[in-house]
């Protein structure tokens, strides 16, 4: 869908602004309807670790990458790489107990799950 949106504009990243605006509006409407939206206090903001907003930066990077690269390499390789990156990252985050996750050792069964990379290569090459 984002790729189709990007085709409609002279510059594909313009679609990223549209996607981000629609995302923000959706969260705003759902938050208002459910009564689960409020502006954070300065104390709440001060308690949030400095790296917590990097999730938004990474999300923007994923959307930008999708808009610029996904059409060139195809949906299957792009989404396969995205899922693989998510699995590898989650194993590392759990193993190292980073960004607030409980520690879960990177056991052999978890690492073998990383064989997904071989499947992504097969999809990308054929």
TIPA-882146 format. One line per 4 residues: number of its first residue (from 0); their letters; for each residue x negated, y negated, z of N, C-alpha, C, O, CB. Coordinates in steps of 0.2 Angstrom, whole numbers. Glycine has a CB too. Layout:
NUM = a = X/Y/Z/X/Y/Z/X/Y/Z/X/Y/Z/X/Y/Z ~ ...
This chain:
0 = xxxx = -4/6/0/0/0/0/-4/-6/0/-3/-11/-4/5/0/6 ~ -10/-6/4/-14/-12/4/-18/-13/-2/-19/-19/-4/-19/-11/10 ~ -19/-8/-5/-23/-8/-12/-18/-11/-17/-20/-15/-21/-25/-1/-14 ~ -12/-9/-17/-7/-12/-22/-6/-20/-20/-6/-24/-25/0/-8/-21
4 = xxxx = -6/-21/-14/-5/-28/-12/-11/-32/-14/-11/-38/-17/-5/-29/-4 ~ -17/-29/-14/-23/-33/-16/-23/-34/-23/-26/-39/-26/-29/-28/-14 ~ -20/-29/-27/-20/-30/-35/-16/-36/-37/-17/-39/-42/-17/-24/-38 ~ -12/-38/-32/-7/-44/-34/-10/-51/-33/-8/-56/-35/-1/-44/-30
8 = xxxx = -16/-51/-30/-20/-57/-29/-26/-58/-33/-29/-52/-35/-21/-58/-21 ~ -29/-64/-34/-35/-65/-38/-41/-62/-34/-46/-59/-37/-36/-72/-39 ~ -41/-62/-27/-46/-60/-23/-43/-54/-18/-38/-56/-15/-49/-65/-19 ~ -46/-48/-18/-43/-43/-14/-43/-45/-6/-38/-42/-3/-47/-37/-15
12 = xxxx = -47/-49/-4/-47/-50/3/-41/-54/5/-40/-55/11/-54/-53/5 ~ -38/-58/1/-32/-61/2/-27/-57/5/-23/-59/9/-29/-65/-4 ~ -27/-51/2/-22/-46/5/-23/-44/12/-19/-43/16/-22/-39/1 ~ -29/-45/14/-31/-44/21/-28/-49/26/-26/-47/32/-39/-44/22
16 = xxxx = -28/-55/24/-24/-60/28/-17/-59/28/-14/-59/33/-25/-67/24 ~ -14/-56/22/-7/-55/22/-5/-49/27/-1/-49/31/-4/-53/15 ~ -10/-44/27/-9/-38/31/-10/-40/39/-6/-38/43/-14/-32/29 ~ -15/-44/40/-16/-46/47/-10/-50/50/-8/-49/55/-22/-50/48
20 = xxxx = -7/-54/45/-1/-59/47/5/-54/49/8/-55/54/0/-64/42 ~ 6/-49/44/12/-45/45/11/-41/51/15/-39/55/12/-40/39 ~ 4/-38/53/3/-35/59/4/-39/65/8/-37/70/-4/-32/59 ~ 2/-45/65/3/-49/71/11/-51/72/13/-51/78/-1/-56/70
24 = xxxx = 14/-52/66/21/-53/67/25/-47/70/30/-48/73/24/-55/60 ~ 23/-41/67/26/-35/70/25/-34/77/30/-33/81/24/-29/66 ~ 19/-35/79/18/-34/86/22/-40/90/24/-38/96/10/-35/88 ~ 22/-46/88/26/-51/91/33/-49/92/36/-50/97/25/-58/87
28 = xxxx = 36/-47/86/43/-45/87/45/-39/91/49/-40/95/46/-44/79 ~ 41/-34/91/42/-28/95/41/-30/102/44/-28/107/37/-23/93 ~ 35/-34/104/34/-36/110/40/-41/113/42/-40/119/28/-40/111 ~ 42/-45/109/48/-49/112/54/-45/113/58/-46/118/49/-55/107
32 = xxxx = 56/-41/108/62/-37/109/61/-32/115/66/-31/118/63/-32/102 ~ 56/-29/116/55/-25/122/53/-28/128/53/-25/133/49/-20/120 ~ 52/-35/128/51/-39/134/44/-37/137/43/-37/143/56/-37/139 ~ 39/-35/132/33/-33/135/27/-37/132/22/-35/130/31/-25/133
36 = xxxx = 29/-44/132/24/-48/129/23/-54/133/28/-57/135/26/-50/122 ~ 17/-56/135/16/-62/139/9/-64/138/4/-60/136/17/-60/147 ~ 8/-71/139/1/-73/138/-3/-72/144/-1/-72/149/2/-81/137 ~ -9/-69/143/-13/-67/148/-16/-73/152/-17/-79/150/-20/-64/146
40 = xxxx = -16/-72/159/-19/-78/163/-27/-78/162/-30/-73/159/-17/-76/171 ~ -30/-83/165/-37/-84/164/-41/-79/168/-46/-76/166/-39/-91/167 ~ -37/-76/174/-40/-71/178/-40/-65/174/-45/-61/174/-36/-70/184 ~ -35/-63/170/-35/-57/166/-40/-57/161/-43/-52/160/-28/-56/163
44 = xxxx = -41/-63/157/-46/-64/152/-53/-63/155/-57/-60/152/-45/-71/149 ~ -54/-65/161/-61/-65/164/-62/-58/166/-68/-56/166/-61/-69/170 ~ -57/-54/167/-58/-47/169/-60/-42/163/-62/-37/164/-52/-44/173 ~ -58/-44/157/-59/-40/151/-67/-40/149/-70/-46/149/-55/-43/145
48 = xxxx = -70/-34/148/-77/-34/146/-78/-38/139/-73/-38/135/-79/-27/145 ~ -84/-41/138/-85/-45/132/-84/-41/126/-82/-44/121/-92/-47/133 ~ -85/-34/126/-85/-30/120/-78/-28/118/-77/-25/113/-89/-24/121 ~ -73/-29/122/-66/-27/121/-63/-29/115/-59/-26/112/-62/-29/127
52 = xxxx = -64/-35/113/-61/-38/107/-65/-36/100/-62/-37/95/-62/-46/107 ~ -70/-32/101/-73/-29/95/-69/-24/91/-70/-23/85/-80/-26/97 ~ -64/-21/95/-59/-17/91/-55/-21/86/-54/-18/81/-54/-14/96 ~ -54/-27/87/-51/-31/82/-55/-32/76/-53/-32/70/-48/-38/85
56 = xxxx = -62/-34/78/-67/-35/73/-68/-29/68/-68/-29/62/-74/-37/76 ~ -68/-23/72/-69/-16/68/-62/-15/64/-63/-13/58/-70/-11/73 ~ -57/-16/66/-50/-15/63/-50/-20/56/-48/-18/51/-44/-17/67 ~ -53/-26/57/-53/-31/51/-58/-28/46/-57/-29/40/-55/-38/54
60 = xxxx = -64/-25/49/-69/-22/44/-66/-16/41/-68/-15/35/-75/-20/48 ~ -62/-12/44/-59/-7/40/-54/-9/35/-54/-6/29/-55/-2/45 ~ -50/-14/36/-45/-17/31/-49/-20/26/-48/-19/20/-41/-22/34 ~ -55/-24/27/-59/-27/22/-62/-21/17/-62/-22/11/-64/-31/25
64 = xxxx = -65/-16/21/-68/-11/17/-63/-7/12/-64/-6/7/-71/-6/22 ~ -57/-6/15/-52/-3/11/-50/-7/5/-49/-4/0/-45/-2/16 ~ -49/-13/6/-47/-18/1/-53/-18/-5/-51/-19/-11/-46/-25/3 ~ -59/-18/-3/-65/-19/-7/-67/-12/-10/-70/-12/-16/-70/-22/-4
68 = xxxx = -67/-7/-7/-70/-1/-9/-66/5/-10/-67/9/-15/-75/1/-3 ~ -60/6/-7/-56/12/-7/-54/13/-14/-54/19/-17/-50/11/-3 ~ -52/8/-18/-50/9/-25/-55/12/-29/-54/16/-34/-47/3/-28 ~ -62/10/-28/-67/12/-32/-69/20/-31/-71/23/-35/-73/8/-31
72 = xxxx = -68/22/-24/-70/29/-23/-65/33/-22/-65/40/-23/-74/29/-16 ~ -58/31/-22/-53/35/-22/-50/36/-14/-54/35/-10/-54/42/-24 ~ -44/37/-14/-40/38/-7/-43/43/-3/-44/42/3/-33/38/-8 ~ -44/49/-6/-46/55/-2/-53/54/1/-54/55/7/-46/61/-7
76 = xxxx = -58/52/-3/-64/51/0/-64/46/5/-67/46/10/-70/50/-5 ~ -61/40/4/-61/35/8/-57/37/15/-60/36/20/-57/29/5 ~ -51/40/15/-48/42/21/-52/47/24/-52/48/30/-41/44/19 ~ -55/52/20/-59/57/23/-65/54/27/-66/57/33/-61/62/18
80 = xxxx = -68/50/24/-74/46/28/-71/43/34/-75/43/39/-78/42/23 ~ -66/39/34/-63/36/39/-61/40/45/-63/39/51/-56/32/37 ~ -58/46/43/-56/51/49/-63/54/52/-63/55/58/-52/57/46 ~ -68/56/47/-74/59/50/-77/54/54/-80/56/59/-78/60/44
84 = xxxx = -78/47/52/-81/42/56/-77/42/63/-81/41/68/-81/35/53 ~ -71/42/63/-67/42/69/-69/48/74/-69/47/80/-60/42/68 ~ -69/54/71/-71/60/75/-78/60/78/-79/61/84/-70/66/70 ~ -83/58/74/-89/57/76/-90/52/81/-93/53/87/-94/56/70
88 = xxxx = -87/46/80/-87/41/85/-84/43/92/-86/42/97/-83/35/83 ~ -78/47/91/-74/49/97/-79/54/101/-79/53/108/-68/52/96 ~ -82/58/98/-87/63/101/-92/59/105/-94/61/111/-90/68/96 ~ -95/54/102/-100/50/105/-98/46/111/-101/46/116/-104/45/100
92 = xxxx = -92/43/110/-89/39/115/-87/43/121/-89/41/127/-83/35/113 ~ -85/49/120/-83/54/126/-89/56/129/-90/56/135/-79/59/123 ~ -94/58/125/-100/61/128/-104/56/132/-107/57/137/-105/64/122 ~ -105/50/130/-108/44/133/-104/41/138/-107/36/141/-111/40/128
96 = xxxx = -98/42/138/-93/39/143/-93/31/142/-93/27/147/-95/41/150 ~ -93/29/136/-93/22/134/-86/19/134/-81/23/133/-97/21/127 ~ -86/13/134/-80/9/133/-74/11/137/-68/11/135/-78/8/126 ~ -75/14/143/-70/15/148/-67/23/147/-63/24/151/-65/11/147
100 = xxxx = -70/27/143/-68/34/142/-71/38/148/-77/37/150/-69/36/135 ~ -67/43/150/-70/48/155/-75/52/151/-75/53/145/-65/53/158 ~ -80/55/154/-86/58/151/-83/65/149/-81/69/154/-92/59/156 ~ -84/67/143/-83/74/140/-89/76/136/-90/73/131/-76/74/136
104 = xxxx = -92/81/139/-98/83/135/-97/85/128/-92/88/126/-102/89/139 ~ -102/83/124/-102/85/117/-104/92/116/-109/94/114/-106/81/112 ~ -99/97/118/-100/104/117/-101/106/110/-99/103/105/-95/108/121 ~ -103/113/109/-104/115/102/-97/116/99/-97/114/93/-107/122/103
108 = xxxx = -92/118/102/-85/118/98/-83/111/96/-81/110/90/-80/120/103 ~ -85/106/100/-83/99/98/-88/97/92/-86/93/87/-84/94/104 ~ -94/98/92/-99/96/87/-97/100/81/-98/97/75/-106/98/89 ~ -96/106/81/-94/110/75/-88/107/72/-87/108/66/-93/118/77
112 = xxxx = -83/104/76/-78/101/73/-80/95/68/-76/93/64/-73/97/78 ~ -86/93/69/-89/88/64/-90/91/57/-92/87/53/-95/86/67 ~ -89/98/56/-90/100/49/-85/97/44/-85/99/38/-89/108/50 ~ -80/93/47/-76/89/43/-80/86/38/-77/84/32/-72/85/47
116 = xxxx = -86/84/39/-90/80/35/-91/84/28/-91/81/23/-97/78/38 ~ -92/91/29/-93/95/23/-87/95/19/-87/95/12/-94/102/25 ~ -81/95/22/-75/94/18/-74/88/14/-72/87/9/-69/95/22 ~ -76/82/18/-76/76/14/-80/75/8/-79/73/3/-78/70/19
120 = xxxx = -86/79/9/-91/79/3/-88/83/-3/-89/81/-8/-98/82/5 ~ -85/88/-1/-81/92/-6/-76/88/-10/-75/88/-16/-78/99/-3 ~ -72/85/-6/-67/80/-9/-70/75/-13/-67/73/-19/-62/78/-3 ~ -75/72/-11/-78/66/-14/-82/68/-20/-82/64/-25/-83/63/-10
124 = xx = -84/74/-21/-88/77/-26/-84/80/-32/-86/80/-38/-94/81/-24 ~ -78/82/-30/-74/86/-35/-67/83/-36/-63/86/-40/-73/93/-33
